[in-house]
Amino acid sequence: MGRSRGGFGTKVHLLVDGNGVPLAAVISAGQAHESRFVEPLLESLRLKRSGRGRPRNRPKRLVGDKGYSIPRVRRYLRRRGIKAVIPRKKDERPGTRPFDKETYRKRNVIERCVGWLKENRRLATRYEKLGGTFLAMVKLAMIQRCSQVYDSSDRT
């Protein structure tokens, strides 16, 4: 989009479940690299387990694009027991495990969720000047999305 008064714009980093329900969001400056925000995004996640026991705070696997294919992110995910479904860049060494193409195809779920968020005029045009206020609007839209997804699943 180009430079604005505040910088190069804003990126919204989303964590979405397999059904397209947004779970967590972090915002960053437009010129910052995406890989720097994997840790804060996953640290902000809190999932409740049905029944007894401690709540689960990490997903089983994380699907991302090549922008997240750096050793630091892969090490972080490995330490937390999260399977990384991230394609390797051309200049990287091939991994020891085969790439899970079937799971990677499900990445369109997040693209659809981002597209839905952009349909919210307030987010698409970025009316808010402050980052905290913009993040609040993103979270409000996430709540709206959750209620829509769960309302439609109750009717079936």
RAMOWO-V107149 format. One record per residue. N is the residue number from 1. BURIAL is # if it has 24 or more other ideal C-beta (glycine too) atoms within 12 Angstrom, else .. Layout:
BEGIN
N;BURIAL  N;BURIAL
END
This chain:
BEGIN
1;.  2;.  3;.  4;.  5;.  6;.  7;.  8;.  9;.  10;#  11;#  12;#  13;#  14;#  15;#  16;#  17;#  18;.  19;.  20;#  21;#  22;#  23;#  24;#  25;#  26;#  27;#  28;#  29;.  30;.  31;.  32;.  33;.  34;#  35;#  36;.  37;#  38;#  39;#  40;.  41;#  42;#  43;.  44;.  45;#  46;.  47;.  48;.  49;.  50;.  51;.  52;.  53;.  54;.  55;.  56;.  57;.  58;#  59;#  60;.  61;#  62;#  63;#  64;#  65;.  66;.  67;.  68;#  69;#  70;#  71;.  72;.  73;#  74;#  75;.  76;#  77;#  78;.  79;.  80;.  81;.  82;#  83;.  84;#  85;#  86;#  87;#  88;#  89;.  90;.  91;.  92;.  93;.  94;.  95;.  96;.  97;.  98;.  99;.  100;.  101;.  102;.  103;.  104;#  105;.  106;.  107;#  108;.  109;#  110;#  111;.  112;.  113;#  114;#  115;.  116;#  117;#  118;.  119;.  120;#  121;.  122;.  123;#  124;.  125;.  126;#  127;.  128;.  129;.  130;.  131;.  132;.  133;.  134;#  135;#  136;.  137;#  138;#  139;#  140;.  141;#  142;#  143;.  144;.  145;#  146;#  147;.  148;.  149;#  150;.  151;.  152;.  153;.  154;.  155;.  156;.
END
